[in-house]
Amino acid sequence: MSMLETRLHAVHARMQAACQSARRDPSSLQLVCVSKTQPASAIREAAGLGERHFGENYVQEALAKLEQLADLRSQLVWHFIGPLQSNKSRAVAEGFDWVHSVDSLKLAQRLSSQRPPSLAPLQVCIQVNISREDSKRGVAPSEVPTLAATVRRLPNLRLRGLMSIPAPGDLEAHARLAALLQPGMDTLSMGMSEDLEAAVAAGSTMLRIGTAVFGARA
């Protein structure tokens, strides 16, 4: 068994245990393997082990991997989870299935206008600065209703839910994000390698796991 396979088994065991503890159906939880800084070969190996959802943070790095893994395109679901500048939005709108980091109306409008009509609507989450950190992007919790109402009207996007990156030690952040979920939203993108159990207990539906899957980044 390779190291990657060992780590994936461990992550899925943690997810199973967390769901059991929270009395949740494990099928309600999706693992997104965060593959930033990892080579395409690692993604290919993970795909061979049954993983389908991969998250990337950096546009240029991600586009190179999408090209190298083009033969797997129909099998994989690509999530863009990092900060996205408007001048790089077209590549993401054209190449990804999900964007978790929508943090402004301007970005949402660009993604909608740049999404090819031949593709299914881009699945998006609004990023919320749930811990109100100056160093983090995302809208304030109070701004979620207004932005959500506008994003819902954009033709080539489908608003799925909310995403956050809480401050370390903010133990109530996941519950606060869950409280902002609106009718019609079905996704809470929250929880990483260090706090997946707390996220599952609070209702996460998508875990963004990097280090625990691929090992420490270089």
Stockholm file with secondary structure:
# STOCKHOLM 1.0

chainA/1-218         MSMLETRLHAVHARMQAACQSARRDPSSLQLVCVSKTQPASAIREAAGLGERHFGENYVQEALAKLEQLADLRSQLVWHFIGPLQSNKSRAVAEGFDWVHSVDSLKLAQRLSSQRPPSLAPLQVCIQVNISREDSKRGVAPSEVPTLAATVRRLPNLRLRGLMSIPAPGDLEAHARLAALLQPGMDTLSMGMSEDLEAAVAAGSTMLRIGTAVFGARA
#=GR chainA/1-218 SS CCHHHHHHHHHHHHHHHHHHHTTCCGGGCEEEEECTTSCHHHHHHHHHTTCCEEEESCHHHHHHHHHHTGGGTTTCEEEECSCCCGGGHHHHHHHCSEEEEECSHHHHHHHHHHSCTTSCCEEEEEEBCTTCCTTSCSBCGGGHHHHHHHHTTCTTEEEEEEECCCCTTCTTHHHHHHHHCCTTCCEEECCCTTTHHHHHHHTCSEEEECHHHHCSCC
#=GC SS_cons         CCHHHHHHHHHHHHHHHHHHHTTCCGGGCEEEEECTTSCHHHHHHHHHTTCCEEEESCHHHHHHHHHHTGGGTTTCEEEECSCCCGGGHHHHHHHCSEEEEECSHHHHHHHHHHSCTTSCCEEEEEEBCTTCCTTSCSBCGGGHHHHHHHHTTCTTEEEEEEECCCCTTCTTHHHHHHHHCCTTCCEEECCCTTTHHHHHHHTCSEEEECHHHHCSCC
//
